Amino acid sequence: MRAVQLTAWKHAPEVREVPQPDPGPGQVLLRVAGAGMCHSDLHLIHDFEAGMMPFEPPFTLGHENSGWVHAIGAGVTGIDVGQPVAVYGPNGCRSCRRCLQGKVNYCERQAELTSMAAGLGDDGGMAEYMLVANPGHLIPLGDLDPVAAAPLTDAGLTPYHAIKRSLDLLIPGSTAVVIGVGGLGYMGVQILKALAPATVIAVDMRESALAMASAAGADHVVVSDDSAAATIQDLTRGRGAELVLDFVGSDATLQLAVASSRQLGHITMVGIAGGSYPFSFFTVPYEASIASTYWGSLSELVEVLELAERGQIHADVERVAIDDAPAAYERLANGEISGRAVVVPT
């Protein structure tokens, strides 16, 4: 079968012929419907080298996955061949307290794992078929289009988790700021409008991204320039925002996030651009908290898919053939893809 593989660190992905896997005991083989492309793939491709991760190439990319159950290994029950499913991505030990709670993204034994997820160490979904080692990570899709559902497993789940942890702050009259309204930030705007009565301010350097955010329900859009913090303060009548979500994570966006926040607020970094912020008694508003988040829980993915099935959120999907995936990664790196690119094998 054909697969999009990372064959070496700091090397462009390649389309290769690889053997079709067979499901062993306790495993499931999916016929892939879609595998989303993500900016974290670009970090994996360009920023890592030998010895930095607990795994090495080659492996098949794609950690935002959906498909149809194609074959079932011995001992697997509760799912049927032909059933459309989404795949919960993070790997875990399956036995620690967090894994048993469905918070596999925060497995207490992550340091012992040899793969972060399918597509992040293990073979992912950018292939005609994909092996799923844990059937408990398969979530039935109901009436959702499997291709459109694929990016929700990360681009929907990650902002959902980041927002849900701060929902108690988002009361009527509150404000949430979304910095960076690309693939995840665009979903974040939709999720905020679906879950909370807060005023939503979207911030980005690109007019096209701001237009998409406005169409998704953002109450205000702000160009990310030297006056952005002052503009946000004006929009909040000098109070600042209860929640600031930074989907970029650079030095500059973290500075903007803190400048846009208020006392008792949450500043949540989701983007992995490598920025940092000096924390001390006087550098953030009193009792404001700064946190990073990683992916989301299994139960939260169920909730994300429910929002999508109700039509309250959606991913704008560009379908990409397997053979066109390497070129699509170049377009993603150049900022030439709006919404989410999804590799569709057939």
N, C-alpha and C positions, 0 to 999 in steps of 0.2 A: 504494500500500500504506500501511497505518497504521504510524506510528513514534512512539516516545516521545522527544521532542527537547528539548534545552536550547536555547532560542531567544535567551536573553540572560543575562549574568551577573547573579547575585543575583535570579533569577526562577525561579519554580516550573516544573518540566518540563511540557510540553504534548503531547497526542496530536494528531498532524497527519497529513495525507495527503501523501505524498512519492512521487516516481517510483520504480518498482522498477528496481534497477540491472541492467545486463547485464555479464557478465564479459568483459573484454578479454583480450588475449594474456597468458598467465602468471597469470591470475586465476581464482578459483573463486567461484561463487555458492552460498550455503547457504540452504536453507529452515530457518529458526531453530526449534530445539526449545525452548531456554530461554536466558534472559539474567539473570544474577544481579544483585541490588541490593547495593550495597556502601556502607559508611560513607564511603569516599573519594569516592563520588558526591556525598554531602552537602557535603563540603568543596569540591568543584568547583562545586556549585550556589551555595553561600552565601558562600564565603570569597574568591572570586577576582573580579577586575574587569579591565577592558580594559587590555592591555599587560603583564599579569602572566605570561601563558603565551604560547608561540609559536604559538597558534591562537586562533581566536575562534568563538563560536556563529554560526549554528546548526549542531548536529550531533546525531546520534542517540546516545543513551546506551546503556550496556551493555558492560562489558569482561570479563564472565565468561560465555563463550558456548559453545554447542554446537548441533549441528543435523545435517541430512542434506545431502549434496552434491546440489545441484539442477541445476547447469549448469557446464560446464568450458570455460575459454577456450583459445585456440590455444596449443599447446606444452606444456600441462599433462599429465603422465603419472603413473601410479602410484596414482591414486585412481579410484573408480567412482561414477557417478551413483547416488544412493540410499544410499551408505555413511554410517553415523553417525560423527560425528567431534566431538572437542573442539577448541577454538581456543586456541592459545598466544597470550597477549595482547600482551606488550611489542613495540614497534617498535624496529628497529635499522637500521643502515646496510647490513647483510648482508655487509660486506667486511672489517671490522676483525677483529683477533685474537679478541676476546671473542665477536663474532657467529659467527665460524667455529667456535668452541668450543661454540656453543649457549647462551652466557651473554648472550643478547640484552638481558636486563634491565640489564646493565652495559656496553652498547655504548660504545665509546671515543669515538664521535662524537655523543653524545646532544645536545650543544649545537647541532648543526647540524640536528636533526630538527624537523619542523614538526608532529609529533603524537606523543604518548606511546604511544598504542594505539588500537585500535578502541574507541569509546566514550569515549576521552580525547583528543579532537581529530578523529579520523576517525569516520565513522559506525559505531556499534556494533550490538549484537545485539537491542536492544529494538524490533524490527520483524519483519515477516513474512519478510523476506529480508535477507541480509547479504553484502556483498562482502568476500572475503578476498584481499588483495593478494599474500600469500606462501603458496603451497600447502604449503611446508615447515613451516608452523605448524599444520597440521591433523594431529591424532593420532587414529587409529582407536580406536573405543570398545569393540569386541568386544561382550560381553553386557551392558555397563552401560546403565542407563536414561539416555538423553541429558539429560533434564531434571534428574535428580539429579546428573549429572556436571558440569553447567554451573558451579556455584559452586566446584567443586574446582579450576578453572583459576586461581583467585586465593585464595579462602578456604582451600583445601587446600594450594596450592602455596606461598603466602607463609610460613605457619608451618612447612611441611616444610623449606624452605630455611633458615629461621632455626634450626631444630633440628639439621639435618644438619651444619651447620658446627661444631657443638659436641659431636657424638656421642662423640668420644674421651674426653670428660669424664664421660660418663654410664655409669659402670661400676657393678657391684653395690655397694650401700651409698651411692651418690650420691643427690643430690636435685635435682629441677628444679621451679622455682616458675613458675606461669603467672598473671600479673596481668591480670585482665580476661578473663572467659570468655564473651564474646559470640560473634559469628559466627566470628572467627578463633581466639580463645582456646579455644573449645570444640573446634575441629578440632585445635588444638595439643595438647590433653590426649589425644585419641585417637591422634595420631601418636606422641607420647612413649611411650604404652603399647604401640604396635605396634613401635617401633624399639629401645627401651632398657629395661634392668632398673632404672632409677632410680625412686625414690619421687617421686610427683608431688603437689605441693601447689597447689591452685587457690584464687585469691583474687579476690573480687568484692564489691561492695556489695549486690548483689541476691541474696536467698535463692533465687529461681527459677533464676538462673544457676548458683549453687552446686549446686543439686539436679541440674541437667543435667550439670554437670561430674562430680559423684559417679557419676551413671549412666553416664558415658562412661569411668569407670575411675580418676578421681582418688583417690589414697590418703587425702588429707586435704583438707578445704575450710576456708577461713579468711575470716571477714568482714573486709572492708577498712575497718578503723577505726584508732584511735590505738594499739591494742595489737597490730595485725597483725604488725609486725616482731618484737616480743617472742614472739608465738605461734610464728612461723616459726623463730626461734632455739631455742625449746624443742623443737619437733618435730625439729630437726636436731641436738639435743644440744649446742647452742652453736656448732656449726661453720659454719652458714650453708649456702647452696645452691651447687652447682657451676655451675648454669645458672639465670638468672632471665630470663624472657621477659616484657617489658612490652608488652602489646597495647593499652594506652591511650596512654601517652606524655605524660602531664601532669607538671607539677612534682611533685605529690604522689606519683604512682606511680613516678616515677624515684627519688625519695628512698626510697620503700619498697623498690625494686629493689636499690639500693645497700646499704641496711640489712639486706637478706636475703641478700646475697652473701657469699662467703668469699674468702680469698686464692687466687690462681690461677684464680678463677672467671670466667665470661662473663656480662656484663649486656647483653642484646640488646633494643634498642628497635625495636618493630615498629609500634606505634601512632603516629598523627600528630596528637596533640592539641596539639602546639606547645610542650611543656615542654622544660626544659633543666636541666642539673645542673652545678654548678661543679666542674671537675676540677682537682685539684692533688695534691701528694705525699701529703697527709694526708686527702683526702676520700673515697678508695675503698680497699678492702683491697689489700694489696700484690700486685702483678702481676695484679690483676683487670683485665679489659679491658671497655670500653664500646663497643658498635658499633650501628649502625643497619643495617637490611637493606631491600632493595626487591625484591619479587616473587620469582622463582626462575628456574632455567634450563630450557631445553626438555627436557633429559634428566630433570630432576627431576620435571617434570610427567608424563612417562611413568611414573615410579616411583610417583607419587601415584595415578595411575589404576590401576596394578597393585594397590596396596594396597586401593583401593576395590573392584576386581573380586574380590579375595580375601575381601571382607567385613570387613576389618580397620579400615576407617574409612568414615564416611558423613556426608553433610550432611543435617540435618533441613530439609526443603524445604517452604515454603508457596508454592503456585502462585498467581500473580496474572495476571489478564487485562490486556491492553494498556490498555484503557480505565480500569482501576482503578489503573494504575501511579502517577499523580500522588498519589493519596490514600495509596497504600502508602508512598511516600517520606515523607509526613508522619508516618505511623505509625512508620517506621524512625527518624526524627528524634526522636520522642517515646519511643523505647525500647519500643514496643508489639509488636515482632516478635521472636519467639524463633527461633533457627536462621537460615536464609537464605530471603529472599523471592526467587522466580524468576519473571520475566515469561515467560509461555507464550503465544505469539501465537495458537495454534489449539487 
